[in-house]
C-alpha cells in the first residue's frame, strides 16, 4: 500500500484504528464495558492478526452513546437496543431524504 493510499484511512469512519485499551481510555470506560457491548452485539470489533480487538470511530460513537445511556441508569441490554433503534431510525431518515431529493429533481410525468 502506498503512503497516499493509507492517508485515505484517516477519514474512514469504519477503519479499525483503535485498540481496546485506547478505545476504553477515549470513552472513559473500562475494557469490560466494551466487551459487554460486544456480547450484547451492539458493536463487533474487528480482530488484528494477533487476535486483538480493534475499534473504528463509528463503533466508538455507538459505544459512547450506549455509555451515556448506562450512565443515566439504563440497563446495558436496554441501552444497546435503544442505540440500535436510534441508528436504524437515522438510516431510514437518510434514505427517505435521498428519495425525496431524487423525487423533487425528477417529478413523475403526469
Buried (B, 14 or more C-beta within 10 A) or exposed (E): EEEEEEEEEEEEEEBBBBBBEEBBEBBEBEBEBBBBBBEBEBBEBEEEEEEEBBBBBBBBBBBBBBBEBBEEEBEBEBBBBBBBEEBEEEEEEEEEEEEEEEEEEEEEEE
